[in-house]
Amino acid sequence: MWAGRVLHAALSRAPRGSRAQSALAQLRGILEEELESIRGAGTWKSERVITSCQGPHIHVDGAPGGIINFCANNYLGLSSHPEVIQAGLQTLKEFGAGLSSVRFICGTQSIHKDLEAKIARFHQREDAILYPSCFDANAGLFEALLTSEDAVLSDELNHASIIDGIRLCKAHKYRYRHLDMADLEAKLQEAQKHRLRLVATDGAFSMDGDIAPLQKICHLASQYGALVFVDESHATGFLGPTGRGTDELLGVMDQVTIINSTLGKALGGASGGYTTGPGALVSLLRQRARPYLFSNSLPPAAVGCASKALDLLMESNAIVQSMAAKTLRFRSQMEAAGFTISGANHPICPVMLGDARLALNIADDMLKRGIFVIGFSYPVVPKGKARIRVQISAVHSEEDIDRCVEAFVEVGRLHGALP
C-alpha cells in the first residue's frame, strides 16, 4: 500500500510527458506478456503472403514454385472466374471506386438495389439488405429486431459474429448444446414467457463441417411458436440441389424466417454480406441496423462481382454438382489413411489432431510439400480440439486432391499423427 502511494505521488509530480511515457511502457509490458503467452501456447497465428490471385493454385511469398490451395472459402472457384473479374472491372469503370458515404445519405446506387433484388430472388424471400460483411449483418440484426421482451436461443458453437450480435441486443439469451434438439426444446419451453422467440443457428458450422438439423429445428420452432434464423455463409452457393443453402438441402425453405449470408466466400469471394427475409424486417433494418446506417456502402466492384456470381449460379448448377464428388474423394481417402475427419458431406473437412503445436507443425511441413493449409487452435476452436481445416473447391482437380492426401500421409507419419 505504501509503495503504491509513493509511486502515485511520484507520478503526480512527474511532467505530463514522462507520465505518458510511463503509461506507454506499462502498456507495452502488458501486451508483450500477453503475446508471449500466445507464442508459448503454440497458438500464434502467422499470416502467409499470397503473391497471386486467389484460386486452387497460388504463389506464396517464400515458398518455391506453385502451391495448391486447400484453405480458402473459394468453394466454387469464382473468385478468379474470368466473367466475375470482368464484371467487377466493368462496374468499377461505370460506378467508381466507392461511394464515400453510407447508404441513406448518398451511398445507394442502382447496382445495390439490383443486387438486393437478385439476392431475394435467389433465396425466394421478399427482400434483402446489403452490408459491408456478414459479420456486420449479424451485428445489425438482433439489436434492431429483438427487445427486452423477447428471447433468442443460440447453438453454443455458432459463429463469433452471431455470438457478438446477440450480445448487443437486450433480449433474454438462451444457449443450447451443439445440435442437441432435446436441449433446444427444453430452452424453448423455458422461453415461452417471452414475446418473440428466435432460434439462431449456423446452417453449416465452419469449424466442424457439420450441418444444423434444420428439419427438427423448424419443427420445434413451429411447435413452440418461434422464428428461425440461419447464417448460411458456409452453405450459400453450393449446398442444396441448386446451391440455395442448407434450407434447400433439407427442404425447409418455407420455414426459415431470416437468412444472413456472405458475398465473400462462394459468391465471388470479394466482400459483403446480407440479410434476406420478410419485407417489413428489411425495412426495419434500413432504419435501425447500426452497421448499415454507419458504414460506407459496399464498393461497386464487389457488387459487380457478386452479381455476376449469382447469375452464373442461377444459369447452371454444374459447378455445384462437381463439388460433392470431390469432397467425397478427399474424405474417403483421408479416413482410409487413418485420419479423423469431422463433419459429413461438406467441403469443409477438418483433420482433427488435438494438439495446437502439432497442427501448426504439420501445416508448415505441408507448405514445404506444396500444399497450403492452416492449423486452427484456441481461441478459434476449443482447447484440445486443434485441427487443420481443409476446404475443397469445385475447381480442384482429382490430381490436386490426391496430391494433398499423399502429403498428409507423409507428414502425418513424420509427426506421429499416423502409425
SESE-830146 format. One line per 4 residues: number of its first residue (from 0); their letters; for each residue x, y, z of N, C-alpha, C. Coordinates in steps of 0.2 Angstrom, whole numbers, plus 2048, in hexadecimal, padded with zeros to 3 digits. Layout:
BEGIN
NUM) a) X/Y/Z/X/Y/Z/X/Y/Z  ...
***
This chain:
BEGIN
0) mwag) 804/7FA/800/800/800/800/804/806/800  80A/806/804/80E/80C/805/812/80D/7FE  814/808/7FB/818/808/7F5/813/80B/7F0  80D/809/7F0/808/80B/7EB/807/813/7EB
4) rvlh) 807/815/7F2/806/81D/7F3/80C/820/7F1  812/81E/7F2/818/821/7F0/818/822/7E8  817/81C/7E5/817/81C/7DD/812/821/7DB  80C/821/7DE/807/826/7DC/809/82D/7DD
8) aals) 80C/82E/7E2/80F/835/7E4/814/837/7DF  818/832/7DD/81E/834/7D8/81B/835/7D2  816/831/7D0/813/833/7C9/810/839/7C9  80C/83B/7CE/809/841/7CE/80D/847/7CE
12) rapr) 814/846/7D0/818/84C/7D0/81C/84C/7C9  81C/846/7C6/820/846/7C0/81C/84A/7BA  820/84D/7B6/81E/850/7B0/819/84C/7AC  814/84F/7A9/80F/84C/7A5/812/847/7A0
16) gsra) 817/849/79C/81A/845/797/81D/83F/79A  820/83F/7A0/823/839/7A3/81E/834/7A5  818/837/7A8/813/833/7AA/810/82F/7A4  80F/832/79F/80D/82F/799/811/829/796
20) qsal) 818/82B/797/81D/826/795/81C/820/79A  81B/821/7A0/81B/81C/7A5/814/817/7A4  80F/81B/7A2/809/817/7A0/80A/813/79A  80E/816/795/80F/812/78F/814/80C/790
24) aqlr) 818/80D/795/81D/807/797/819/802/79A  814/804/79E/810/7FF/7A2/80C/7FB/79D  809/7FF/798/805/7FB/793/809/7F6/78F  80F/7F8/78D/814/7F4/789/815/7EE/78D
28) gile) 816/7EE/793/818/7E9/798/812/7E4/798  80C/7E6/799/806/7E2/799/805/7DF/792  806/7E2/78D/805/7DF/786/80A/7DA/784  810/7DB/786/816/7D6/785/814/7D0/789
32) eele) 812/7D1/78F/811/7CB/793/80B/7C7/790  806/7CA/78E/800/7C7/78B/803/7C3/784  806/7C7/780/809/7C4/77A/80D/7BE/77B  812/7BE/780/816/7B9/782/812/7B3/784
36) sirg) 80D/7B4/787/808/7AE/78A/805/7AB/784  804/7AE/77E/801/7AB/778/806/7A7/775  80C/7AA/774/812/7A6/771/813/7A0/775  813/7A0/77C/815/79B/780/810/795/780
40) agtw) 80A/797/77E/804/792/77E/804/78F/777  808/791/772/808/78E/76C/802/790/767  7FF/796/769/7F9/798/766/7FA/79E/762  800/7A0/761/802/7A6/75D/800/7A5/755
44) kser) 7FC/7AA/753/7FA/7AA/74C/7FE/7AE/747  802/7AB/743/806/7AF/73E/802/7B0/738  803/7B5/734/800/7B7/72E/804/7B5/728  802/7B0/724/806/7AF/71E/804/7B4/719
48) vits) 809/7B6/715/808/7BB/710/807/7B8/709  801/7B9/706/800/7B6/6FF/802/7BC/6FA  806/7BA/6F5/808/7BF/6F0/804/7BE/6EA  7FF/7BA/6EA/7FB/7B9/6E3/7F4/7BA/6E5
52) cqgp) 7EF/7B9/6E0/7E8/7BA/6E1/7E6/7B3/6E5  7E0/7B4/6E9/7DE/7AE/6EC/7DB/7A9/6E7  7DC/7A2/6E9/7DA/79D/6E5/7DD/796/6E7  7DC/791/6E4/7DE/78A/6E6/7E6/78A/6E6
56) hihv) 7E9/78E/6E1/7F0/78E/6E1/7F2/795/6E2  7F7/796/6E6/7F9/79D/6E8/801/79D/6E9  803/7A3/6EA/80A/7A4/6EB/80B/7A7/6F2  80F/7A5/6F6/810/7A7/6FD/817/7AA/6FE
60) dgap) 817/7AF/701/81E/7B3/703/822/7AE/707  828/7AC/705/82D/7A8/708/82C/7A1/707  827/79F/703/826/798/701/827/797/6FA  82C/793/6F8/82E/792/6F1/828/78F/6ED
64) ggii) 828/791/6E7/823/78D/6E2/81C/78F/6E4  817/78B/6E0/810/78C/6E1/80E/788/6E7  809/78B/6EA/806/788/6F0/7FF/786/6EF  7FD/780/6F1/7F5/77E/6F1/7F2/781/6F7
68) nfca) 7ED/785/6F6/7E9/788/6FC/7E4/784/6FE  7E4/782/705/7DE/77E/707/7DC/781/70E  7DC/788/70E/7D9/78B/714/7D5/791/713  7D3/792/70D/7CF/798/70B/7C8/796/70B
72) nnyl) 7C4/79B/70C/7BC/79A/70C/7BA/79B/705  7BE/79A/700/7BD/79B/6F9/7B9/795/6F6  7B3/793/6F9/7B0/78D/6F8/7AF/78B/6F1  7AD/790/6ED/7AB/78F/6E6/7B1/791/6E1
76) glss) 7B6/794/6E4/7BB/796/6DF/7BA/79D/6DC  7B5/7A0/6DE/7B3/7A6/6DB/7B7/7AD/6DC  7BB/7AC/6E1/7BF/7B2/6E3/7C4/7B4/6DD  7C5/7AF/6D9/7CA/7B1/6D3/7C7/7AF/6CD
80) hpev) 7C0/7AE/6CD/7BC/7AD/6C6/7BD/7B3/6C2  7BE/7B2/6BB/7BF/7B7/6B7/7B9/7BC/6B6  7B3/7B9/6B6/7AD/7BD/6B5/7AC/7C1/6BC  7AD/7BE/6C2/7AD/7C2/6C8/7B1/7C8/6C8
84) iqag) 7B8/7C6/6C6/7BD/7CC/6C6/7BB/7D1/6C1  7B8/7CF/6BB/7B6/7D4/6B6/7B1/7D8/6B9  7AC/7D5/6BC/7A6/7D9/6BF/7A8/7DE/6C4  7AD/7DC/6C8/7B0/7E1/6CD/7B3/7E7/6CA
88) lqtl) 7B7/7E5/6C5/7BB/7EB/6C1/7B6/7EF/6BE  7B1/7ED/6BA/7AC/7F1/6B7/7A8/7F5/6BC  7A6/7F2/6C2/7A2/7F6/6C7/7A7/7FB/6CA  7AD/7FA/6CB/7B2/7FF/6CD/7B2/805/6C9
92) kefg) 7B3/803/6C2/7B3/808/6BD/7AD/80D/6BD  7A7/80A/6BD/7A1/80D/6BD/79F/811/6C3  7A0/80E/6C9/79D/811/6CF/7A3/813/6D4  7A9/813/6D2/7AE/815/6D7/7B1/811/6DC
96) agls) 7B6/813/6E0/7B9/80F/6E5/7B5/80E/6EB  7B1/813/6ED/7AD/813/6F3/7A8/819/6F3  7A4/819/6F8/79F/81E/6F9/7A1/823/6FE  7A6/823/702/7A8/828/707/7A2/82A/70B
100) svrf) 79D/825/70C/797/826/710/794/820/713  78F/821/717/78B/81B/719/785/81B/715  781/816/715/77C/815/711/776/81B/711  774/81D/717/76E/821/717/770/829/715
104) icgt) 777/82A/715/779/831/714/779/832/70C  77F/82F/709/77F/82F/702/783/829/700  782/823/703/786/81D/701/782/818/6FE  77C/819/6FB/778/814/6F8/778/815/6F1
108) qsih) 77B/810/6ED/77B/810/6E6/776/80B/6E3  774/80B/6DD/770/806/6DA/772/7FF/6DB  779/7FE/6DA/77C/7F8/6DB/77B/7F5/6E2  77A/7F9/6E7/779/7F6/6EE/772/7F3/6EE
112) kdle) 76D/7F7/6EB/766/7F5/6EB/765/7EF/6E7  768/7EF/6E1/768/7E9/6DD/76B/7E3/6E0  770/7E3/6E3/773/7DD/6E7/76F/7DB/6EC  76C/7E0/6F0/767/7DE/6F6/761/7DA/6F3
116) akia) 75F/7DC/6ED/759/7D9/6EA/75B/7D2/6E8  761/7D1/6E5/763/7CB/6E3/764/7C6/6E8  767/7C8/6EE/768/7C4/6F4/761/7C1/6F7  75C/7C6/6F7/756/7C4/6F9/753/7BF/6F5
120) rfhq) 754/7C0/6EE/751/7BB/6E9/755/7B4/6EA  75B/7B4/6EB/75F/7AE/6EC/75D/7AA/6F2  75C/7AD/6F7/75A/7AA/6FD/752/7A9/6FE  74E/7AC/6F9/747/7AB/6F9/744/7AF/6FF
124) reda) 747/7B5/701/744/7B9/706/742/7BF/704  73E/7C3/708/73B/7C9/706/740/7CF/704  745/7D0/708/74A/7D5/707/751/7D4/70A  756/7D8/709/75C/7D7/70C/760/7DE/70D
128) ilyp) 764/7DE/711/768/7E4/713/770/7E2/713  774/7E6/710/77B/7E5/70F/77F/7E8/715  784/7E5/717/789/7E8/71C/790/7E7/71A  795/7EA/71D/79C/7EA/71B/79E/7E3/71C
132) scfd) 79B/7DF/721/79D/7D8/722/798/7D4/725  798/7CE/726/793/7CA/729/794/7CB/731  79A/7CC/733/79B/7CE/73A/797/7D4/73C  796/7D9/737/792/7DF/738/78B/7DD/738
136) anag) 789/7D9/734/782/7D6/733/780/7D3/73A  784/7CF/73D/783/7CC/743/783/7D1/749  787/7D6/748/787/7DB/74E/781/7E0/74D  77E/7E0/747/779/7E5/747/772/7E2/748
140) lfea) 771/7DB/747/76B/7D8/747/767/7D8/74E  76B/7D5/753/767/7D3/759/766/7DA/75D  76A/7DF/75D/769/7E5/761/763/7E9/75E  762/7E8/758/75D/7EC/755/756/7E8/755
144) llts) 756/7E2/755/750/7DE/755/74D/7DC/75C  752/7DB/761/750/7D8/767/750/7DD/76D  74C/7DD/772/74C/7E1/777/74C/7DD/77E  74B/7E1/783/74C/7DD/78A/746/7D9/78B
148) edav) 741/7D9/787/73B/7D5/787/73C/7CE/784  741/7CE/780/742/7C8/77C/747/7C3/77E  748/7BE/77B/74D/7B9/77C/751/7B6/776  757/7B5/777/75B/7B2/771/75E/7AC/774
152) lsde) 75E/7A6/770/760/7A0/772/766/79E/76D  76C/79D/76F/772/79D/76A/776/796/76C  778/793/766/77C/78D/767/783/78F/76A  785/78B/76E/78B/78D/772/792/78E/76D
156) lnha) 791/78B/767/797/78B/763/796/790/75D  791/794/75D/790/799/758/796/79E/757  796/7A0/751/79C/7A5/74F/79D/7AB/754  7A3/7AD/755/7A4/7B3/759/7A0/7B9/758
160) siid) 79E/7BA/751/79A/7C0/74F/793/7BF/752  790/7B9/752/78A/7B8/755/78A/7B9/75C  78F/7B7/75F/790/7B7/767/790/7BF/768  794/7C2/765/795/7CA/766/78F/7CD/765
164) girl) 78B/7CC/75F/785/7CF/75E/780/7CE/763  780/7C8/766/77B/7C7/76B/77D/7CB/771  783/7CB/773/785/7CF/779/783/7D6/778  782/7D9/772/780/7E0/772/779/7E1/773
168) ckah) 775/7DC/773/76E/7DD/774/76C/7DC/77B  765/7DF/77D/763/7DE/783/75F/7D8/785  75E/7D4/780/75A/7CE/781/75C/7C9/786  758/7C5/789/75A/7C0/78D/75E/7BB/789
172) kyry) 764/7B8/78C/768/7B4/788/768/7AD/78A  767/7A8/786/767/7A1/788/76C/79E/783  771/79A/786/776/796/782/774/78F/782  773/78B/77C/772/784/77D/778/780/77A
176) rhld) 779/77A/77D/77F/776/77B/77F/775/773  785/774/771/786/774/769/781/76E/766  77D/770/762/779/76B/75E/774/767/763  773/769/769/770/765/76E/768/767/76E
180) madl) 764/763/76A/75D/766/76A/759/765/770  75B/760/774/758/75F/77B/759/766/77F  75F/768/77F/761/76E/783/75E/774/780  75D/775/779/75A/77A/776/752/77A/778
184) eakl) 74F/774/778/748/774/77A/747/776/781  74C/774/786/74B/776/78D/74C/77E/78D  750/781/78A/751/788/78A/74B/78C/787  748/789/781/742/78C/77E/73D/78C/783
188) qeaq) 73C/786/787/737/786/78C/738/78B/792  73E/78C/794/740/791/799/73E/798/796  73F/799/78F/73F/7A0/78C/737/7A2/78A  733/79E/78C/72C/79F/78A/729/7A5/78D
192) khrl) 72C/7A8/792/729/7AE/795/72B/7B4/792  72F/7B4/78D/732/7BA/789/72D/7BB/783  72D/7C1/780/729/7C3/77B/72B/7C0/774  731/7C1/772/734/7BE/76C/739/7B9/76E
196) rlva) 73A/7B3/76B/73F/7AE/76C/742/7AD/765  749/7AE/765/74D/7AD/75F/752/7A8/760  752/7A2/75C/757/79D/75C/75C/79F/757  763/7A0/759/768/7A2/755/76D/79D/754
200) tdga) 76F/79B/74E/774/796/74D/778/797/746  77E/795/746/781/794/740/77E/78E/73C  77E/78F/735/77B/78A/731/780/784/731  786/786/72F/78C/782/72F/791/785/734
204) fsmd) 794/781/738/799/784/73D/7A0/783/73B  7A3/789/73A/7A9/78A/737/7AF/786/73A  7AF/785/740/7B5/782/743/7B4/77A/743  7AE/778/742/7AD/771/743/7AB/76D/73D
208) gdia) 7A8/771/738/7A5/76E/732/79F/76B/733  79B/76C/739/795/768/73A/78F/76D/738  789/76A/737/784/76E/735/77E/76E/73A  77B/774/73B/776/774/740/770/770/73E
212) plqk) 76C/76C/742/766/768/740/760/76D/740  760/770/73A/75B/776/739/754/773/739  753/76D/737/74C/76A/737/74A/769/73E  74E/767/743/74C/766/74A/74B/76D/74D
216) ichl) 750/772/74B/750/779/74E/749/77C/74C  748/77C/746/741/77F/743/73B/77C/746  73B/775/747/736/772/74A/735/774/752  73A/775/755/73A/777/75C/737/77E/75C
220) asqy) 73A/782/758/738/789/757/731/78A/756  72E/786/752/727/786/750/723/784/756  725/77F/75A/722/77C/760/721/781/765  727/785/766/727/78A/76C/726/791/769
224) galv) 724/792/763/723/799/761/729/79E/761  72E/79B/75E/735/79F/75D/736/7A0/756  73B/7A5/755/73D/7A6/74E/744/7A3/74D  746/7A2/747/74D/79F/746/751/7A3/742
228) fvde) 757/7A4/744/75D/7A8/741/762/7A4/73F  765/7A4/739/76A/7A0/737/770/7A4/734  776/7A3/736/77C/7A6/733/77E/7A1/72E  77E/7A3/727/780/79E/722/786/7A0/71E
232) shat) 78B/7A3/722/791/7A5/71F/795/79F/71C  795/799/71F/798/793/71D/794/78E/719  78E/791/716/78A/78D/713/787/790/70C  787/797/70C/784/79A/707/788/799/700
236) gflg) 785/797/6FB/788/796/6F5/78A/78F/6F3  78A/78A/6F8/78C/784/6F6/789/77E/6FA  785/77F/6FF/781/77A/703/77A/77A/700  777/775/6FF/771/774/6FC/771/773/6F5
240) ptgr) 76C/770/6F2/76C/76E/6EB/76E/774/6E6  76C/77A/6E8/76E/780/6E4/772/785/6E8  775/783/6ED/779/788/6F1/776/78D/6F5  770/78C/6F7/76C/791/6FB/76E/791/702
244) gtde) 771/78B/704/773/78B/70B/770/785/70F  771/785/716/76F/77F/71A/768/77F/71A  764/784/71A/75D/784/71A/75A/781/713  75D/782/70E/75B/77E/708/75E/777/708
248) llgv) 764/775/70B/766/76F/70C/761/76A/710  75F/76D/715/75A/76A/71A/753/76B/719  751/76E/713/74A/76F/712/746/773/716  749/779/719/745/77D/71E/746/784/71C
252) mdqv) 746/786/715/747/78D/713/741/791/715  73B/78E/716/735/792/718/734/792/71F  739/78F/723/738/790/72A/73E/794/72E  743/796/72A/748/79A/72D/746/7A1/72C
256) tiin) 746/7A5/731/743/7AC/731/748/7B1/72E  74F/7B0/731/754/7B5/72F/75A/7B1/72D  75D/7B4/728/764/7B1/726/769/7B7/726  76F/7B6/729/775/7BA/728/77A/7B6/724
260) stlg) 77D/7B9/71F/783/7B6/71C/788/7BB/719  78D/7B8/716/792/7BC/714/793/7BC/70C  796/7C1/70A/799/7C2/703/7A0/7C0/702  7A3/7BF/708/7AA/7BE/708/7AD/7B7/708
264) kalg) 7A9/7B2/707/7AB/7AC/707/7A9/7A9/700  7A4/7A5/6FF/7A3/7A2/6F9/7A0/7A7/6F3  79D/7AC/6F5/79A/7B1/6F1/7A0/7B6/6EE  7A5/7B4/6EC/7AA/7B9/6E9/7B0/7BA/6ED
268) gasg) 7AF/7B9/6F4/7B5/7BA/6F9/7B7/7C1/6FA  7B4/7C6/6F8/7B6/7CD/6F9/7B5/7CF/700  7AF/7D2/701/7AD/7D4/708/7A5/7D5/708  7A3/7D6/70E/79C/7D8/70E/798/7D2/711
272) gytt) 792/7D4/714/78D/7D0/717/786/7D2/717  781/7CE/719/77B/7D0/718/776/7CD/71D  770/7D0/71E/76A/7CD/721/765/7CC/71C  761/7C7/71C/75C/7C6/717/756/7C3/71B
276) gpga) 750/7C5/71A/74A/7C2/71E/744/7C7/71C  740/7C7/721/73A/7CB/720/73B/7D2/71F  737/7D5/71A/738/7DC/718/738/7E1/71E  733/7E0/723/733/7E5/728/739/7E4/72D
280) lvsl) 73C/7DF/72D/742/7DE/731/748/7E2/72E  749/7E1/727/74E/7E5/723/74D/7EC/724  747/7EE/724/745/7F5/724/747/7F8/72B  746/7F4/730/748/7F6/737/750/7F6/738
284) lrqr) 753/7F2/735/75A/7F2/735/75D/7F8/731  75A/7FA/72C/75C/800/729/75C/806/72D  757/806/732/756/80C/737/75A/80B/73D  75C/805/73F/75E/804/746/765/800/746
288) arpy) 767/7FC/741/76D/7F8/742/773/7FD/741  777/7FD/747/77D/802/747/782/801/742  784/7FA/741/78A/7F9/73C/787/7FC/735  781/7FC/733/77E/7FE/72D/77E/806/72D
292) lfsn) 77C/809/732/77B/810/733/782/814/733  787/810/736/78D/814/738/793/811/734  792/80D/72F/798/80A/72B/797/80C/724  79D/80D/721/79D/80F/71A/799/80A/716
296) slpp) 797/80C/710/793/807/70C/798/802/709  796/7FC/707/79A/7F7/704/79D/7FA/6FD  7A3/7F9/6FC/7A7/7FC/6F6/7A4/7F9/6F0  7A3/7FD/6EB/7A0/7FB/6E4/7A3/7F4/6E1
300) aavg) 7AA/7F4/6E2/7AD/7EE/6DF/7AB/7E8/6E2  7AA/7E8/6E9/7A8/7E2/6EC/7A1/7E0/6EB  79D/7E5/6EA/796/7E4/6E8/795/7E1/6E1  799/7E3/6DC/79A/7E1/6D5/79C/7D9/6D5
304) cask) 7A1/7D8/6D9/7A3/7D1/6D9/79E/7CC/6DC  79B/7CE/6E2/796/7CA/6E5/790/7C9/6E1  78E/7CE/6DD/788/7CE/6D9/789/7C9/6D3  78F/7C9/6D0/791/7C4/6CB/791/7BD/6CE
308) aldl) 794/7BC/6D4/794/7B6/6D7/78D/7B3/6D7  789/7B7/6DA/782/7B4/6DA/77F/7B3/6D3  780/7B7/6CE/77E/7B5/6C8/780/7AE/6C5  787/7AD/6C7/78A/7A6/6C5/786/7A1/6C8
312) lmes) 785/7A2/6CF/782/79C/6D3/77B/79B/6D0  777/7A0/6CF/770/7A0/6CD/76F/79D/6C6  775/79E/6C2/774/79B/6BB/776/793/6BB  77A/791/6BF/77C/78A/6BF/77E/787/6C6
316) naiv) 77C/781/6C8/77F/77E/6CE/784/779/6CD  788/77A/6C7/78D/775/6C5/793/776/6CA  795/77C/6CC/79A/77D/6D1/798/77A/6D8  792/77B/6DA/790/778/6E0/791/770/6E0
320) qsma) 78E/76D/6DB/78E/766/6DB/795/763/6DB  79A/766/6D8/7A1/764/6D8/7A4/763/6DF  7A2/768/6E3/7A5/768/6EA/7A4/762/6EE  79E/75F/6EE/79D/759/6F2/7A1/753/6F1
324) aktl) 7A3/752/6EB/7A7/74C/6E9/7AE/74D/6EC  7B1/754/6EB/7B7/755/6ED/7B8/755/6F5  7B3/757/6F8/7B3/757/700/7B3/750/702  7AF/74C/6FF/7AF/745/701/7B6/741/700
328) rfrs) 7B9/743/6FA/7BF/740/6F8/7C4/742/6FE  7C5/748/700/7CA/74A/705/7C8/747/70C  7C2/747/70E/7C0/744/715/7C1/73D/715  7BF/739/710/7C0/732/710/7C7/730/710
332) qmea) 7CB/733/70C/7D3/732/70C/7D6/733/712  7D4/739/715/7D7/73B/71C/7D5/736/721  7CF/734/722/7CD/730/727/7D0/729/726  7D1/727/720/7D4/720/71E/7DB/720/720
336) agft) 7DE/726/720/7E5/727/722/7E6/727/72A  7E0/728/72D/7E1/728/735/7DF/72E/738  7DE/733/734/7DC/73A/737/7D5/73A/73A  7D4/73E/73F/7CD/740/741/7CB/746/73E
340) isga) 7C5/746/73A/7C3/74C/736/7BC/74D/739  7BB/754/73C/7B5/756/73F/7B0/757/73A  7A9/758/73C/7A4/759/737/7A2/754/732  79E/756/72E/79C/751/729/799/754/722
344) nhpi) 79C/752/71D/799/754/716/799/75C/715  79E/75F/718/79F/766/717/7A6/767/715  7A7/76C/710/7AE/76D/70E/7B3/770/713  7B0/772/719/7B4/773/71F/7B6/76C/722
348) cpvm) 7BD/76B/722/7BF/764/724/7C4/765/72A  7C2/766/730/7C7/767/735/7CB/760/737  7D1/760/736/7D6/75B/738/7D7/75C/740  7D4/758/744/7D5/759/74B/7DB/756/74E
352) lgda) 7DF/75A/751/7E6/758/754/7E6/759/75B  7E2/75E/75E/7E2/75F/766/7E7/764/768  7ED/763/767/7F3/767/769/7F4/76D/765  7F4/773/768/7F5/779/764/7FC/779/760
356) rlal) 801/777/764/808/778/761/809/773/75B  806/76D/75C/806/768/757/802/76A/751  7FD/76D/751/7F9/770/74C/7FD/775/748  800/77A/74C/805/77F/749/80B/77C/745
360) niad) 80E/777/748/814/774/745/812/770/73F  80C/76D/73F/80A/769/739/808/76E/733  805/773/735/803/778/730/80A/77B/72D  80F/77C/731/815/77F/72E/818/77A/729
364) dmlk) 818/774/72B/81C/76F/727/818/76D/721  811/76E/721/80D/76D/71B/80F/773/716  810/779/718/812/77E/714/819/77C/710  81D/779/714/823/777/711/822/772/70B
368) rgif) 81D/76F/70B/81B/76A/706/816/76D/701  815/773/701/811/776/6FC/80A/777/6FD  808/775/704/801/775/706/7FF/77B/70B  7FB/780/709/7F9/785/70E/7F3/783/712
372) vigf) 7F5/782/719/7EF/781/71E/7F1/784/724  7ED/785/728/7EE/789/72E/7EB/785/734  7EF/785/73A/7ED/782/740/7E9/787/744  7E3/784/747/7DF/788/74B/7DF/786/752
376) sypv) 7E0/78B/757/7E0/789/75E/7DD/78E/762  7DD/78E/768/7D9/792/76D/7DC/799/76C  7D8/79F/76C/7D1/79F/76D/7CC/79E/767  7CF/79C/762/7CA/79B/75C/7C6/795/75D
380) vpkg) 7C9/790/760/7C6/789/761/7C7/788/769  7C3/784/76C/7C4/782/773/7CB/77F/774  7CE/780/77A/7D4/77D/77C/7D4/776/77C  7D9/773/779/7D9/76C/779/7D6/769/772
384) kari) 7D4/76E/76E/7D0/76C/768/7D4/76F/762  7DA/770/762/7DE/773/75C/7DD/76E/756  7DD/772/750/7DC/76E/74A/7DF/772/744  7E0/76E/73F/7E1/772/738/7DB/771/734
388) rvqi) 7D8/777/733/7D2/777/72F/7D3/778/728  7D2/772/724/7D3/772/71D/7CC/774/71A  7CC/778/715/7C6/77A/711/7C7/778/70A  7C2/774/707/7C2/772/700/7BE/777/6FC
392) savh) 7C1/778/6F6/7BE/77D/6F1/7BC/779/6EB  7B7/77B/6E8/7B5/778/6E2/7BA/778/6DC  7BF/77D/6DD/7C4/77D/6D8/7CA/77A/6D9  7CA/776/6DF/7D0/771/6E0/7CF/76B/6DB
396) seed) 7D5/769/6D9/7D4/763/6D5/7D5/75D/6D9  7D4/757/6D6/7D4/751/6DA/7DC/750/6DC  7E0/752/6D7/7E7/752/6D9/7E9/756/6DF  7E6/75C/6DF/7E8/760/6E5/7E6/75D/6EB
400) idrc) 7E0/75A/6EB/7DE/757/6F1/7E2/751/6F3  7E4/74D/6EE/7E8/747/6F0/7EF/749/6F3  7F2/74F/6F0/7F8/751/6F2/7F8/754/6F9  7F2/757/6FB/7F1/759/702/7F1/754/707
404) veaf) 7ED/74E/705/7ED/748/709/7F4/745/70A  7F7/745/705/7FE/742/705/803/746/70A  802/74C/709/806/751/70E/804/750/715  7FE/74F/716/7FC/74E/71D/7FE/748/720
408) vevg) 7FE/743/71C/800/73C/71F/808/73C/720  80B/73F/71C/813/740/71D/814/744/723  811/74A/724/813/74E/729/810/74C/730  80A/748/72F/807/746/735/80B/740/738
412) rlhg) 80E/73C/734/813/737/737/819/73A/73A  81B/73F/736/821/743/739/820/745/740  81A/748/741/819/74B/748/815/746/74D  815/740/74B/811/73B/74F/80A/73C/750
416) alp) 807/73F/74B/7FF/740/74B/7FC/73A/748  800/736/744/7FE/730/741/803/72A/743  801/724/744/806/71F/745/80B/71D/740
***
